[in-house]
């Protein structure tokens, strides 16, 4: 019995020593210190990710690790993650753990209109053809439609007329009469629509022209009156 008890004691001491050595190898964010010797091996975790293209879709997260005792048992690889924040924990061969937090966002649809425009009317007429500048767009979810409409406004940008119907962006060359207009661009994709607007001013910079007819002379009738011919300016 004494021999058996001695062997059990030796085995127990060996197991405790092994557990202490294993834990002593874990140093890092998730390590727990125990009695034992050794400097330990640091397990470092890093991540790269791709945000979700559209709201309601998942992004992609790649977790990598260095240090510790390889091979890593779990936590490394590429994972699909919904919008939000998740914590990824890597466990190495001896059970040491290290974690990293990853936040996935959805690309947001964005549209930004150009600066206000102005143009003079063409010579001899009260209108001009304008090619409307396109807006800047990004974050489109899937297929998209870019279109525009416009309405007249006064000098203080108060509407003076209704919008016309939306037209596709490819038809952005329009004949405008003199006056001021609010131009609205709309970007639509699978998740909804966003709009922006700018002002367009068509300036009549031409003074009105008048040409007088040639001199005329008339003969008075018996009543000393006569008719002057029509003058056309």
PASEBA-1860 file (N, C-alpha, C; in nm, 3 decimals):
! residues 233
1> XXXXXXXX> 0.082/-0.121/0.000/0.000/0.000/0.000/0.086/0.126/0.000 ~ 0.200/0.117/0.075/0.286/0.236/0.079/0.341/0.267/-0.059 ~ 0.378/0.161/-0.133/0.429/0.185/-0.269/0.324/0.248/-0.359 ~ 0.198/0.200/-0.348/0.090/0.254/-0.429/0.065/0.400/-0.392 ~ 0.060/0.430/-0.265/0.037/0.569/-0.221/0.146/0.661/-0.270 ~ 0.269/0.611/-0.269/0.381/0.692/-0.316/0.368/0.723/-0.463 ~ 0.326/0.619/-0.543/0.309/0.642/-0.687/0.195/0.742/-0.714 ~ 0.086/0.734/-0.638/-0.025/0.827/-0.655/0.020/0.969/-0.624
9> XXXXXXXX> 0.098/0.985/-0.518/0.147/1.118/-0.481/0.238/1.174/-0.589 ~ 0.326/1.088/-0.643/0.417/1.135/-0.749/0.338/1.177/-0.872 ~ 0.235/1.097/-0.911/0.152/1.130/-1.027/0.076/1.261/-1.005 ~ 0.022/1.281/-0.887/-0.052/1.404/-0.857/0.038/1.526/-0.865 ~ 0.159/1.514/-0.808/0.253/1.626/-0.815/0.291/1.657/-0.959 ~ 0.310/1.552/-1.039/0.345/1.573/-1.180/0.233/1.644/-1.255 ~ 0.107/1.604/-1.229/-0.007/1.667/-1.296/-0.018/1.814/-1.255 ~ -0.002/1.841/-1.128/-0.009/1.980/-1.084/0.103/2.063/-1.144
17> XXXXXXXX> 0.222/2.006/-1.151/0.335/2.078/-1.211/0.310/2.104/-1.358 ~ 0.252/2.004/-1.429/0.222/2.024/-1.570/0.118/2.131/-1.590 ~ 0.012/2.132/-1.504/-0.091/2.235/-1.516/-0.034/2.373/-1.489 ~ 0.054/2.383/-1.389/0.116/2.512/-1.359/0.203/2.559/-1.474 ~ 0.275/2.467/-1.537/0.361/2.504/-1.650/0.277/2.549/-1.768 ~ 0.165/2.477/-1.793/0.078/2.512/-1.905/0.022/2.652/-1.886 ~ -0.027/2.681/-1.763/-0.085/2.812/-1.740/0.019/2.921/-1.743 ~ 0.138/2.889/-1.700/0.245/2.991/-1.701/0.282/3.031/-1.842
25> XXXXXXXX> 0.251/2.946/-1.943/0.283/2.980/-2.081/0.184/3.082/-2.138 ~ 0.070/3.103/-2.073/-0.033/3.192/-2.123/-0.009/3.332/-2.070 ~ 0.036/3.421/-2.155/0.046/3.561/-2.115/-0.020/3.644/-2.223 ~ -0.098/3.741/-2.185/-0.170/3.821/-2.283/-0.300/3.871/-2.223 ~ -0.389/3.923/-2.309/-0.510/3.987/-2.258/-0.597/3.897/-2.171 ~ -0.598/3.765/-2.201/-0.688/3.676/-2.129/-0.614/3.584/-2.032 ~ -0.485/3.609/-2.001/-0.407/3.516/-1.919/-0.444/3.529/-1.771 ~ -0.427/3.419/-1.701/-0.451/3.416/-1.557/-0.323/3.368/-1.491
33> XXXXXXXX> -0.264/3.447/-1.403/-0.138/3.411/-1.340/-0.154/3.301/-1.236 ~ -0.061/3.208/-1.237/-0.059/3.103/-1.136/0.084/3.090/-1.086 ~ 0.102/3.016/-0.981/0.236/2.993/-0.928/0.312/2.906/-1.025 ~ 0.426/2.947/-1.064/0.507/2.869/-1.157/0.616/2.957/-1.213 ~ 0.703/2.898/-1.291/0.814/2.973/-1.346/0.802/2.978/-1.497 ~ 0.881/3.062/-1.563/0.880/3.075/-1.709/0.827/3.211/-1.747 ~ 0.880/3.266/-1.858/0.839/3.400/-1.902/0.707/3.397/-1.977 ~ 0.669/3.283/-2.034/0.542/3.274/-2.106/0.556/3.315/-2.250
41> XXXXXXXX> 0.458/3.275/-2.334/0.454/3.308/-2.477/0.327/3.388/-2.503 ~ 0.340/3.506/-2.565/0.226/3.593/-2.590/0.154/3.552/-2.718 ~ 0.023/3.536/-2.709/-0.060/3.509/-2.826/-0.127/3.639/-2.866 ~ -0.100/3.689/-2.987/-0.153/3.816/-3.035/-0.252/3.791/-3.148 ~ -0.367/3.856/-3.142/-0.475/3.836/-3.239/-0.500/3.967/-3.314 ~ -0.520/3.958/-3.445/-0.553/4.075/-3.526/-0.665/4.039/-3.622 ~ -0.728/4.142/-3.678/-0.842/4.120/-3.767/-0.840/4.216/-3.885 ~ -0.895/4.171/-3.996/-0.929/4.257/-4.110/-1.074/4.226/-4.145
49> XXXXXXXX> -1.147/4.326/-4.195/-1.288/4.300/-4.224/-1.334/4.382/-4.344 ~ -1.441/4.334/-4.403/-1.509/4.403/-4.513/-1.651/4.431/-4.467 ~ -1.693/4.558/-4.469/-1.826/4.593/-4.424/-1.933/4.537/-4.516 ~ -2.054/4.527/-4.464/-2.167/4.478/-4.544/-2.196/4.578/-4.656 ~ -2.227/4.527/-4.774/-2.256/4.615/-4.886/-2.389/4.685/-4.868 ~ -2.486/4.615/-4.811/-2.620/4.670/-4.796/-2.672/4.644/-4.656 ~ -2.763/4.728/-4.607/-2.828/4.699/-4.479/-2.898/4.563/-4.484 ~ -2.884/4.484/-4.377/-2.945/4.352/-4.372/-2.855/4.242/-4.424
57> XXXXXXXX> -2.742/4.277/-4.483/-2.648/4.177/-4.531/-2.532/4.163/-4.432 ~ -2.450/4.060/-4.451/-2.337/4.034/-4.363/-2.207/4.087/-4.424 ~ -2.114/4.123/-4.334/-1.979/4.153/-4.376/-1.890/4.032/-4.358 ~ -1.761/4.050/-4.381/-1.666/3.940/-4.372/-1.553/3.979/-4.277 ~ -1.515/3.885/-4.189/-1.410/3.909/-4.090/-1.304/3.799/-4.103 ~ -1.178/3.838/-4.109/-1.068/3.742/-4.109/-0.985/3.762/-3.983 ~ -0.973/3.655/-3.903/-0.900/3.659/-3.777/-0.768/3.584/-3.795 ~ -0.658/3.649/-3.758/-0.525/3.586/-3.762/-0.461/3.597/-3.624
65> XXXXXXXX> -0.365/3.510/-3.597/-0.298/3.509/-3.468/-0.149/3.484/-3.487 ~ -0.070/3.534/-3.396/0.074/3.508/-3.391/0.112/3.478/-3.247 ~ 0.224/3.407/-3.231/0.271/3.376/-3.097/0.193/3.262/-3.035 ~ 0.205/3.249/-2.904/0.140/3.139/-2.836/0.202/3.007/-2.876 ~ 0.127/2.901/-2.853/0.173/2.767/-2.889/0.084/2.714/-2.999 ~ 0.140/2.697/-3.117/0.063/2.650/-3.231/0.062/2.497/-3.235 ~ -0.037/2.435/-3.301/-0.143/2.497/-3.381/-0.252/2.558/-3.294 ~ -0.324/2.658/-3.352/-0.435/2.718/-3.281/-0.556/2.627/-3.292
73> XXXXXXXX> -0.622/2.607/-3.179/-0.732/2.511/-3.175/-0.861/2.570/-3.230 ~ -0.884/2.699/-3.209/-1.007/2.761/-3.258/-0.990/2.912/-3.263 ~ -1.075/2.976/-3.344/-1.080/3.122/-3.346/-1.018/3.187/-3.466 ~ -0.928/3.119/-3.541/-0.868/3.180/-3.659/-0.946/3.138/-3.783 ~ -0.945/3.223/-3.883/-1.015/3.192/-4.007/-1.096/3.311/-4.055 ~ -1.181/3.288/-4.154/-1.268/3.392/-4.210/-1.411/3.360/-4.174 ~ -1.483/3.462/-4.125/-1.617/3.441/-4.074/-1.713/3.545/-4.133 ~ -1.838/3.507/-4.145/-1.945/3.598/-4.186/-2.004/3.662/-4.062
81> XXXXXXXX> -2.017/3.796/-4.064/-2.069/3.866/-3.945/-2.175/3.966/-3.986 ~ -2.290/3.968/-3.918/-2.391/4.070/-3.944/-2.346/4.206/-3.893 ~ -2.421/4.310/-3.927/-2.389/4.445/-3.881/-2.393/4.449/-3.728 ~ -2.291/4.506/-3.668/-2.280/4.513/-3.523/-2.141/4.477/-3.477 ~ -2.125/4.458/-3.348/-1.995/4.428/-3.288/-1.994/4.288/-3.230 ~ -1.889/4.212/-3.258/-1.870/4.080/-3.201/-1.726/4.067/-3.152 ~ -1.706/3.980/-3.053/-1.573/3.953/-2.999/-1.530/3.813/-3.044 ~ -1.410/3.806/-3.100/-1.353/3.679/-3.147/-1.238/3.641/-3.055
89> XXXXXXXX> -1.238/3.515/-3.009/-1.136/3.466/-2.919/-1.060/3.351/-2.984 ~ -0.928/3.362/-2.985/-0.841/3.258/-3.039/-0.784/3.178/-2.922 ~ -0.788/3.045/-2.934/-0.732/2.955/-2.833/-0.617/2.878/-2.895 ~ -0.499/2.881/-2.829/-0.384/2.809/-2.885/-0.381/2.665/-2.834 ~ -0.275/2.594/-2.866/-0.268/2.450/-2.840/-0.271/2.415/-2.692 ~ -0.222/2.505/-2.606/-0.220/2.476/-2.463/-0.332/2.548/-2.389 ~ -0.430/2.603/-2.466/-0.547/2.663/-2.404/-0.536/2.810/-2.373 ~ -0.427/2.875/-2.414/-0.416/3.019/-2.393/-0.510/3.092/-2.489
97> XXXXXXXX> -0.575/3.200/-2.441/-0.675/3.271/-2.521/-0.640/3.418/-2.536 ~ -0.675/3.474/-2.650/-0.662/3.617/-2.674/-0.778/3.660/-2.762 ~ -0.831/3.781/-2.740/-0.955/3.823/-2.807/-0.938/3.955/-2.880 ~ -1.026/3.977/-2.977/-1.029/4.102/-3.050/-1.175/4.135/-3.081 ~ -1.209/4.262/-3.078/-1.345/4.308/-3.106/-1.353/4.360/-3.249 ~ -1.460/4.323/-3.321/-1.478/4.363/-3.461/-1.616/4.425/-3.477 ~ -1.622/4.543/-3.539/-1.749/4.610/-3.567/-1.771/4.616/-3.717 ~ -1.884/4.561/-3.761/-1.924/4.564/-3.902/-2.034/4.667/-3.920
105> XXXXXXXX> -2.018/4.753/-4.020/-2.121/4.849/-4.055/-2.168/4.822/-4.198 ~ -2.284/4.876/-4.232/-2.336/4.864/-4.369/-2.299/4.989/-4.446 ~ -2.258/4.972/-4.572/-2.231/5.087/-4.656/-2.359/5.169/-4.671 ~ -2.350/5.299/-4.648/-2.467/5.386/-4.654/-2.471/5.456/-4.790 ~ -2.589/5.455/-4.848/-2.610/5.524/-4.976/-2.581/5.674/-4.957 ~ -2.505/5.733/-5.050/-2.464/5.873/-5.036/-2.477/5.944/-5.170 ~ -2.533/6.065/-5.166/-2.541/6.148/-5.286/-2.510/6.291/-5.247 ~ -2.427/6.358/-5.326/-2.389/6.496/-5.300/-2.400/6.575/-5.430
113> XXXXXXXX> -2.478/6.682/-5.428/-2.504/6.759/-5.549/-2.388/6.854/-5.582 ~ -2.376/6.891/-5.708/-2.274/6.989/-5.747/-2.310/7.127/-5.693 ~ -2.218/7.220/-5.708/-2.242/7.358/-5.666/-2.350/7.421/-5.754 ~ -2.407/7.531/-5.706/-2.508/7.602/-5.785/-2.448/7.645/-5.919 ~ -2.533/7.648/-6.021/-2.489/7.684/-6.156/-2.561/7.808/-6.204 ~ -2.499/7.878/-6.296/-2.566/7.990/-6.364/-2.516/7.995/-6.508 ~ -2.602/8.044/-6.596/-2.565/8.054/-6.737/-2.648/8.164/-6.802 ~ -2.586/8.238/-6.896/-2.658/8.341/-6.971/-2.743/8.278/-7.080
121> XXXXXXXX> -2.849/8.349/-7.116/-2.930/8.303/-7.228/-2.850/8.314/-7.357 ~ -2.892/8.240/-7.457/-2.825/8.248/-7.587/-2.858/8.380/-7.656 ~ -2.772/8.427/-7.746/-2.795/8.555/-7.813/-2.927/8.557/-7.889 ~ -3.004/8.664/-7.866/-3.126/8.685/-7.942/-3.246/8.607/-7.893 ~ -3.231/8.523/-7.790/-3.344/8.446/-7.738/-3.344/8.456/-7.585 ~ -3.449/8.405/-7.525/-3.463/8.413/-7.379/-3.447/8.277/-7.313 ~ -3.366/8.190/-7.372/-3.344/8.058/-7.313/-3.204/8.008/-7.351 ~ -3.166/7.896/-7.294/-3.038/7.834/-7.328/-3.042/7.688/-7.289
129> XXXXXXXX> -2.959/7.609/-7.353/-2.949/7.467/-7.324/-2.841/7.445/-7.219 ~ -2.874/7.368/-7.114/-2.782/7.343/-7.003/-2.765/7.192/-6.983 ~ -2.640/7.149/-6.974/-2.612/7.011/-6.934/-2.589/7.011/-6.784 ~ -2.683/6.955/-6.711/-2.677/6.957/-6.566/-2.563/6.871/-6.515 ~ -2.485/6.924/-6.422/-2.374/6.849/-6.363/-2.429/6.733/-6.282 ~ -2.363/6.618/-6.291/-2.406/6.498/-6.218/-2.362/6.505/-6.072 ~ -2.438/6.445/-5.982/-2.398/6.442/-5.841/-2.290/6.337/-5.817 ~ -2.228/6.345/-5.701/-2.135/6.243/-5.655/-2.213/6.138/-5.576
137> XXXXXXXX> -2.192/6.011/-5.606/-2.266/5.905/-5.538/-2.171/5.796/-5.489 ~ -2.212/5.725/-5.385/-2.135/5.612/-5.334/-2.226/5.527/-5.245 ~ -2.174/5.411/-5.202/-2.248/5.324/-5.111/-2.373/5.264/-5.169 ~ -2.375/5.249/-5.301/-2.495/5.196/-5.366/-2.510/5.047/-5.335 ~ -2.631/5.008/-5.303/-2.662/4.868/-5.270/-2.723/4.802/-5.393 ~ -2.646/4.720/-5.464/-2.696/4.652/-5.583/-2.715/4.749/-5.698 ~ -2.816/4.724/-5.781/-2.845/4.811/-5.895/-2.907/4.941/-5.845 ~ -2.892/5.048/-5.923/-2.941/5.178/-5.880/-2.995/5.257/-5.998
145> XXXXXXXX> -3.073/5.360/-5.965/-3.129/5.451/-6.064/-3.097/5.594/-6.021 ~ -3.041/5.673/-6.112/-3.012/5.813/-6.087/-3.100/5.897/-6.180 ~ -3.178/5.987/-6.124/-3.271/6.067/-6.203/-3.285/6.206/-6.142 ~ -3.347/6.297/-6.219/-3.357/6.436/-6.173/-3.492/6.495/-6.210 ~ -3.524/6.605/-6.142/-3.641/6.686/-6.174/-3.609/6.830/-6.133 ~ -3.695/6.925/-6.172/-3.669/7.065/-6.138/-3.800/7.142/-6.128 ~ -3.792/7.258/-6.064/-3.906/7.349/-6.052/-3.855/7.492/-6.044 ~ -3.943/7.587/-6.073/-3.905/7.728/-6.067/-3.911/7.777/-5.922
153> XXXXXXXX> -3.821/7.871/-5.890/-3.819/7.935/-5.758/-3.797/8.084/-5.776 ~ -3.826/8.161/-5.669/-3.801/8.305/-5.676/-3.659/8.336/-5.628 ~ -3.629/8.464/-5.614/-3.493/8.505/-5.577/-3.454/8.454/-5.438 ~ -3.554/8.428/-5.351/-3.527/8.378/-5.217/-3.537/8.226/-5.211 ~ -3.543/8.162/-5.326/-3.549/8.015/-5.339/-3.682/7.956/-5.292 ~ -3.786/8.038/-5.286/-3.919/7.985/-5.256/-3.981/7.929/-5.383 ~ -4.039/7.810/-5.379/-4.098/7.750/-5.500/-4.208/7.838/-5.558 ~ -4.208/7.851/-5.690/-4.313/7.925/-5.760/-4.387/7.835/-5.860
161> XXXXXXXX> -4.352/7.711/-5.863/-4.418/7.617/-5.953/-4.392/7.474/-5.908 ~ -4.465/7.378/-5.964/-4.447/7.237/-5.925/-4.325/7.175/-5.993 ~ -4.280/7.064/-5.935/-4.175/6.986/-6.001/-4.229/6.923/-6.129 ~ -4.143/6.908/-6.227/-4.179/6.825/-6.342/-4.155/6.679/-6.305 ~ -4.186/6.588/-6.393/-4.166/6.445/-6.366/-4.016/6.413/-6.366 ~ -3.978/6.310/-6.291/-3.838/6.267/-6.290/-3.796/6.222/-6.430 ~ -3.672/6.256/-6.464/-3.613/6.213/-6.592/-3.483/6.140/-6.562 ~ -3.447/6.041/-6.646/-3.322/5.968/-6.623/-3.200/6.057/-6.639
169> XXXXXXXX> -3.092/6.020/-6.572/-2.971/6.103/-6.573/-2.914/6.123/-6.712 ~ -2.939/6.028/-6.803/-2.888/6.042/-6.939/-2.953/6.153/-7.017 ~ -3.066/6.205/-6.966/-3.137/6.315/-7.034/-3.110/6.449/-6.964 ~ -2.988/6.467/-6.915/-2.958/6.584/-6.831/-2.923/6.710/-6.909 ~ -2.939/6.710/-7.041/-2.926/6.833/-7.120/-3.066/6.887/-7.146 ~ -3.095/7.006/-7.092/-3.233/7.058/-7.091/-3.231/7.203/-7.139 ~ -3.337/7.242/-7.212/-3.355/7.380/-7.255/-3.430/7.455/-7.146 ~ -3.366/7.554/-7.084/-3.426/7.632/-6.976/-3.455/7.774/-7.022
177> XXXXXXXX> -3.574/7.826/-6.986/-3.603/7.967/-7.005/-3.534/8.047/-6.896 ~ -3.524/8.179/-6.918/-3.462/8.264/-6.816/-3.540/8.251/-6.685 ~ -3.468/8.258/-6.573/-3.531/8.243/-6.442/-3.441/8.161/-6.351 ~ -3.496/8.121/-6.240/-3.420/8.045/-6.140/-3.493/7.914/-6.113 ~ -3.415/7.807/-6.096/-3.471/7.673/-6.081/-3.403/7.599/-5.965 ~ -3.479/7.514/-5.900/-3.423/7.418/-5.805/-3.417/7.283/-5.876 ~ -3.298/7.226/-5.885/-3.277/7.098/-5.951/-3.253/6.991/-5.843 ~ -3.331/6.887/-5.848/-3.319/6.779/-5.749/-3.271/6.651/-5.817
185> XXXXXXXX> -3.165/6.591/-5.761/-3.118/6.460/-5.805/-3.163/6.355/-5.704 ~ -3.206/6.239/-5.753/-3.248/6.130/-5.666/-3.174/6.002/-5.703 ~ -3.116/5.938/-5.601/-3.046/5.810/-5.617/-3.127/5.702/-5.546 ~ -3.168/5.600/-5.618/-3.249/5.492/-5.563/-3.177/5.359/-5.583 ~ -3.179/5.275/-5.478/-3.125/5.140/-5.489/-3.215/5.044/-5.413 ~ -3.166/4.923/-5.387/-3.249/4.822/-5.325/-3.289/4.853/-5.183 ~ -3.226/4.952/-5.119/-3.257/4.982/-4.980/-3.332/5.114/-4.963 ~ -3.363/5.184/-5.072/-3.438/5.309/-5.060/-3.385/5.416/-5.153
193> XXXXXXXX> -3.410/5.543/-5.117/-3.372/5.656/-5.201/-3.312/5.768/-5.117 ~ -3.222/5.845/-5.180/-3.166/5.966/-5.119/-3.166/6.076/-5.224 ~ -3.186/6.200/-5.179/-3.193/6.312/-5.272/-3.099/6.424/-5.228 ~ -3.065/6.508/-5.324/-2.995/6.634/-5.296/-3.041/6.734/-5.402 ~ -3.014/6.861/-5.381/-3.059/6.961/-5.477/-2.960/7.077/-5.486 ~ -2.968/7.150/-5.596/-2.889/7.271/-5.615/-2.971/7.368/-5.698 ~ -2.923/7.492/-5.711/-2.999/7.595/-5.783/-2.930/7.632/-5.913 ~ -3.013/7.651/-6.014/-2.968/7.690/-6.147/-3.032/7.823/-6.183
201> XXXXXXXX> -2.950/7.921/-6.223/-3.001/8.052/-6.261/-2.970/8.078/-6.408 ~ -3.074/8.106/-6.484/-3.059/8.142/-6.626/-3.074/8.293/-6.635 ~ -2.967/8.359/-6.677/-2.960/8.505/-6.671/-2.985/8.565/-6.810 ~ -3.078/8.661/-6.814/-3.100/8.739/-6.937/-3.009/8.862/-6.929 ~ -2.894/8.853/-6.992/-2.796/8.962/-6.986/-2.798/9.050/-7.111 ~ -2.906/9.042/-7.190/-2.915/9.117/-7.314/-3.020/9.227/-7.301 ~ -2.979/9.349/-7.329/-3.075/9.459/-7.328/-3.170/9.444/-7.447 ~ -3.297/9.484/-7.432/-3.389/9.475/-7.545/-3.344/9.567/-7.659
209> XXXXXXXX> -3.367/9.524/-7.781/-3.324/9.601/-7.899/-3.445/9.663/-7.967 ~ -3.429/9.785/-8.019/-3.535/9.853/-8.094/-3.473/9.924/-8.214 ~ -3.536/9.912/-8.327/-3.490/9.979/-8.450/-3.605/10.065/-8.501 ~ -3.580/10.192/-8.509/-3.686/10.283/-8.553/-3.703/10.278/-8.705 ~ -3.826/10.299/-8.753/-3.848/10.301/-8.898/-3.790/10.429/-8.960 ~ -3.790/10.431/-9.090/-3.740/10.550/-9.161/-3.833/10.670/-9.137 ~ -3.781/10.790/-9.162/-3.863/10.910/-9.148/-3.983/10.902/-9.241 ~ -4.094/10.958/-9.197/-4.217/10.955/-9.276/-4.271/11.098/-9.292
217> XXXXXXXX> -4.340/11.118/-9.398/-4.413/11.246/-9.418/-4.552/11.211/-9.467 ~ -4.650/11.288/-9.420/-4.789/11.262/-9.460/-4.850/11.393/-9.509 ~ -4.954/11.377/-9.586/-5.027/11.493/-9.636/-5.156/11.506/-9.558 ~ -5.179/11.622/-9.500/-5.299/11.643/-9.420/-5.419/11.655/-9.511 ~ -5.533/11.611/-9.462/-5.656/11.623/-9.537/-5.720/11.758/-9.508 ~ -5.843/11.774/-9.555/-5.911/11.903/-9.537/-5.928/11.936/-9.391 ~ -5.931/11.836/-9.307/-5.947/11.862/-9.163/-5.811/11.881/-9.094 ~ -5.709/11.891/-9.175/-5.574/11.910/-9.123/-5.527/11.790/-9.037
225> XXXXXXXX> -5.567/11.674/-9.077/-5.520/11.553/-9.004/-5.474/11.449/-9.106 ~ -5.402/11.353/-9.057/-5.354/11.247/-9.143/-5.322/11.124/-9.060 ~ -5.299/11.016/-9.124/-5.272/10.889/-9.055/-5.124/10.856/-9.069 ~ -5.063/10.827/-8.951/-4.924/10.787/-8.947/-4.918/10.637/-8.967 ~ -4.826/10.591/-9.047/-4.814/10.447/-9.071/-4.768/10.371/-8.945 ~ -4.791/10.242/-8.948/-4.751/10.159/-8.836/-4.599/10.158/-8.821 ~ -4.555/10.164/-8.693/-4.412/10.153/-8.663/-4.388/10.016/-8.601 ~ -4.295/9.951/-8.657/-4.262/9.818/-8.604/-4.120/9.823/-8.547
233> X> -4.109/9.795/-8.419/-3.979/9.800/-8.355/-3.907/9.668/-8.380
END
